[in-house]
Amino acid sequence: MRSIDSLEFYSSRLLDLIGCKPAMLRRTLPGRILRRSAWLPCAPVASALGFTPLPLLYWPILLETLLCHVVLTQAVKMWPIRKAWV
């Protein structure tokens, strides 16, 4: 039986009221935010907001940075496991 005082209880009840599934929201919301953020400098209102399009070299550098971050993070996570520290 769930504790009524728990935040999880209230948040799940709120999501039931809204009618969405939290797992689906967690999967789709970051992608939506990223797409809109990438689109905004190229949008018709960009000049009114003072935005300029990003250089094309930005995207490969961003992809490479994210890939290196994922690889390095995975290596650091696995290092203590291989050493039998965890």
C-alpha angles and dihedrals in degrees: 000000000000123000111242090214094062120106090221090062093053095043093050090048090051091050089050088054092050090046101230131120115240094218091055091047091050091052099046107033099069091049092050092050092048094048093050091046091052092045097047098078089053096043122113090250093051095097091049089053093046096248125144126199115266118248115261091241089065094073099055090045090050091048092049091048092051092047092050090048092053094047094046093046091051092048092051091048093051096045097078090043092054090047089052091238092128 
